[in-house]
Amino acid sequence: MAETFDFPRDLVSAQLELNSVRSELSALYKRLPWSVEPLPGWTHTKDGGRYFESKRPDSPGWTDEEKRQVNDLRARQMELVNHIFVHDFWASCADPVTARSALKHVPAPDAAPPRDG
C-alpha cells in the first residue's frame, strides 16, 4: 500500500499550481513558432548527406506579448519550485524522497477518484 503523508495545505496548493503552470507553459510552447526570433525555414534530405530528414517552415518569431507570457509563466514556475523545495515540511519528514514523489501525484480537490477494475 502506498504511504500517505499529511502535507501542509500551502505545499499542496503550490504543487497543484505548479502542475497547472507547467501545463499552461507546455500548451503555449506548442502554439508558438519554433524560433523566438524570425528565421528562415529549411528542408534537409538524406540525399543531401544528412543522417535524417528534417523540415521547418519559416518562423515569424514570437511577438512581445508571447515573450512576456513565456517569461511570466517561467518566473511563476521558478517561484513555485523554490517554495516547494525549501518548505519546512521536508525537514520534519522521515522519508522526504518518497514524500516528494507522493506530492507530485496529489490529485486536485475536484479530481474524480480513479475507478477500480
C-alpha positions in Angstrom: 0.0 0.0 0.0 1.2 3.5 -0.8 2.4 5.6 2.1 0.2 8.7 2.8 1.5 12.0 4.0 -0.1 14.9 5.8 1.1 17.6 3.6 0.6 21.3 4.6 -2.1 23.0 2.6 0.2 25.6 1.2 2.6 22.9 -0.1 -0.3 21.1 -1.8 -1.6 24.3 -3.3 1.9 25.2 -4.6 2.3 21.8 -6.2 -1.2 22.0 -7.8 -0.5 25.4 -9.1 3.0 24.3 -10.4 1.2 21.5 -12.3 -1.1 24.0 -13.8 1.6 26.4 -14.7 3.7 23.7 -16.4 0.7 22.5 -18.3 -0.1 26.1 -19.5 3.5 26.7 -20.4 3.7 23.4 -22.4 0.5 24.3 -24.3 1.8 27.8 -25.0 5.1 26.4 -26.4 3.1 24.1 -28.7 1.2 27.1 -30.2 4.3 29.3 -30.6 6.5 29.4 -33.7 9.6 27.2 -33.5 12.0 30.1 -33.2 11.9 33.1 -30.8 13.5 35.3 -33.4 12.4 35.4 -37.1 14.4 32.8 -39.0 14.1 31.2 -42.4 12.9 27.6 -42.6 14.7 24.6 -44.2 14.4 21.2 -45.7 17.2 18.7 -45.2 17.1 15.3 -47.0 19.1 12.2 -46.7 20.1 12.7 -50.3 21.8 15.9 -49.2 24.1 14.0 -46.9 22.0 14.3 -43.8 21.5 11.4 -41.4 17.8 12.0 -41.2 15.3 14.2 -43.0 14.0 17.4 -41.3 11.9 20.3 -42.3 10.9 23.6 -40.7 8.7 26.3 -42.1 9.8 30.0 -41.9 9.4 31.3 -38.3 7.9 34.7 -37.9 9.4 34.8 -34.3 7.5 35.5 -31.2 5.6 38.7 -30.5 6.4 40.8 -27.5 3.2 39.6 -25.9 4.2 35.9 -26.4 7.6 36.6 -25.0 6.0 38.2 -22.0 3.7 35.3 -21.4 6.5 32.8 -21.5 8.7 34.9 -19.2 5.8 35.3 -16.7 5.0 31.6 -16.7 8.6 30.6 -16.3 9.1 33.1 -13.5 6.0 31.8 -11.7 7.2 28.3 -12.2 10.5 29.1 -10.6 8.8 30.8 -7.6 6.7 27.7 -7.0 9.6 25.3 -7.4 11.5 27.4 -4.9 8.6 27.5 -2.4 8.2 23.7 -2.6 11.9 22.9 -2.5 12.7 24.9 0.7 9.4 24.2 2.5 9.8 23.4 6.2 7.8 20.2 5.8 10.8 18.4 4.3 12.9 18.8 7.5 10.2 17.2 9.6 9.6 14.3 7.2 11.2 10.9 7.8 11.3 10.0 4.1 11.4 13.2 2.1 12.2 11.4 -1.2 9.0 9.2 -1.0 7.0 12.2 0.2 8.2 14.4 -2.7 7.2 11.7 -5.2 3.8 11.4 -3.4 3.3 15.2 -3.5 3.8 15.3 -7.3 0.9 12.9 -7.6 -1.6 14.5 -5.2 -4.9 14.9 -7.1 -6.6 18.2 -7.4 -9.5 18.5 -4.9 -12.1 18.5 -7.7 -10.5 15.5 -9.5 -12.5 12.3 -9.7 -11.0 9.3 -7.8 -9.6 6.6 -10.0 -12.0 3.7 -10.8 -11.2 0.2 -9.8 -11.2 -2.5 -12.3 
